[in-house]
Amino acid sequence: MALHFELVTPVKLIRSEEVHMVVVPGAEGEFGVLEGHAPFMSTIRDGAVQVYKTAGSAPETIEVRGGFAEVGENGLTVLAEHVEG
């Protein structure tokens, strides 16, 4: 099973890939998303998005500033105001 993950800024698409899990810094706390997650929308705070490519792997960390996260039929989309690096 794989989760489709997209990371987007107002300028461009940063990532579009199949992953195992993503942990997002939500405005009310971190939340993890796996394939099949219920539809969900949240604002995000400045912090690290953690991308787990496979089960049990070490996460890749991507620093983001502000934005929104949406979980839907097509997976997880994070629209960040700014992505570091």
N, C-alpha and C positions, 0 to 999 in steps of 0.2 A: 504494500500500500504506500502511496506517495501523496504528498500534499503539494499542490501547485502554489508557488510563492512568487509574488511580484513586489518589487520595491521600486517606487516611482517618486520623482520629485517634480515640481512644476516645470522643470526644464527638460527632463528626459527619463527614460526607463533605465533603471540601474541594474535590476536583476529580474529574470524570469526563468524559473527552474523548478524541478521536482525535488522536494526534500522530505525528510522524515518528520521534523517538528520545528516550529519557530516559537520563541518566547519573546513577547512584545512588552515594552515598558508602558503599560496603560496608565492613564491619568489617575486611576484609583488602585493601581497596583499591577504587577506583572501578570501576564496570562500566557499560557501555552496553547498552541493550536496544532492539532493533528488532523489527518484526513478524516472527514466525516463530522467535523465539529459543527455544532448548531450555528445557524446564522447569528451574527453578532457584529456590533459596531462600537468603536470606542475612540475617544481622543487619545493621543499618546503624548507622553512627556519626554523631555530630553533624556536620553539614556542609550542603552545598548540593546539592539535587536540581536538575539542569539539564534543562529541558524544551525540546526543539526542535520547534516546531510544524510546520515544513516543512524539507525538505532544504536545507542551505545557509543557513538562517536563524540569527540570533543567539539564544542560549538565554535563556529566562526562568529566573531563579534563585529557588528556594524554600528557605529555611533550615528544616532539621528537626533534631529532637533525638531520637536513639534510635529503635528500632523494628525492623521486619522488612520485607523486600521479597520478593515472590513473583511469579515469571513462570510462567504456566500457559496453558491453552488460551484463556482469556478475556483475555489480555494481561498487563500489569504492575499489581500492586497494592502500594502502599507504605503500611504501617500505621505511622505515626509516633507516638511518645509525645507530641510537641509540634511544632506548626508555628508559626514566627514570623510575626507580622502577622495 
